[in-house]
């Protein structure tokens, strides 16, 4: 398990449901920290995750076309060329014109409230 920081996401996404939706694109969310849920710290959202370190780690995601970085707490040596854990990019044999760490669009869907037919 690892704590993941989602820096600079819009304040309206600082709630359990939105952070979990974003986190599900990265791995398996376990819990959202209290400061994130309460909106007490708006520099970054924080969520505890189960991630498979044998697979490339996601390096960024986007919301409504804007890209945001993902920071993994206490995980060093994440290759920004292939997303693998355990080696820096200088030791990576994979070469690409752009980093290939996963980039995924997170689609946020607003809940719609049904109108009460008795209120006319």
Secondary structure, 3 states (H helix, E strand, C coil): CEEEEEECCCHHHCCHHHHHHHHHCCCEEEEECHHHHHCCCCCEEEEEEECCCCCCCCCEEEECCEEEECEECCCCCECCCCCCECCCHHHCCCCCCCCCCCEEEECCCCCCCCCCCCCC
